[in-house]
Amino acid sequence: MTRGRRATAPLESFVATLKKELVHYEQYRTRTEARHSLIEYIEVFYNRVRRHSALNDQPPTHFAEAA
């Protein structure tokens, strides 16, 4: 595996999760609607609520509070 491919692995994992948890279940009528849905998912759910394996399966907010 080349260095460039390893650098993109976290992004590829995130995009796969995004598609699996959100995009495949939605039908967007406009790009604006899709953009708002993606921003809400990332800012509200993914960054604050979703459990992350790298954080001992805790949401980032709980992990930060425990630190």
C-alpha positions as a printed Julia matrix, in Angstrom:
67×3 Matrix{Float64}:
   0.0    0.0    0.0
   1.4    3.39  -0.89
   1.65   6.28   1.5
  -1.05   8.24  -0.33
  -3.54   5.4   -0.08
  -3.01   5.04   3.67
  -3.62   8.75   4.1
  -7.07   8.48   2.52
  -8.22   5.44   4.52
  -9.91   7.45   7.32
 -11.77   9.57   4.77
 -12.86   6.52   2.81
 -14.11   4.93   6.03
 -16.06   8.07   6.92
 -17.67   8.29   3.46
 -18.66   4.61   3.63
 -20.25   5.2    7.05
 -22.03   8.3    5.79
 -23.5    6.43   2.86
 -24.49   3.42   4.96
 -26.1    5.43   7.78
 -27.69   8.32   5.88
 -27.44   8.74   2.13
 -28.84   5.36   1.07
 -31.99   6.01   3.12
 -32.75   9.49   1.79
 -34.09  10.86  -1.47
 -33.01  14.45  -1.91
 -34.99  16.74  -4.19
 -32.29  19.41  -4.43
 -28.57  19.79  -3.76
 -29.41  22.3   -1.04
 -31.58  19.74   0.73
 -28.78  17.16   0.48
 -26.2   19.64   1.76
 -28.33  20.55   4.79
 -28.94  16.89   5.59
 -25.23  16.06   5.36
 -24.23  19.02   7.53
 -26.8   18.08  10.15
 -25.61  14.46  10.15
 -21.97  15.45  10.54
 -22.38  18.28  13.04
 -25.15  16.84  15.2
 -24.97  13.07  14.99
 -21.51  12.01  13.8
 -19.47  14.52  15.81
 -21.56  14.53  19.0
 -23.63  11.37  19.37
 -22.26   8.5   17.28
 -19.96   6.08  19.09
 -16.42   5.92  17.67
 -14.29   2.8   18.0
 -11.15   4.93  18.3
 -12.66   6.49  21.46
 -13.4    3.22  23.26
 -16.87   3.12  21.66
 -17.91   6.38  23.29
 -19.43   9.44  21.64
 -16.86  12.25  21.34
 -18.74  14.41  23.84
 -18.6   11.71  26.53
 -14.96  10.95  25.76
 -14.01  14.63  26.1
 -15.9   14.96  29.39
 -14.1   11.92  30.82
 -10.67  13.29  29.89
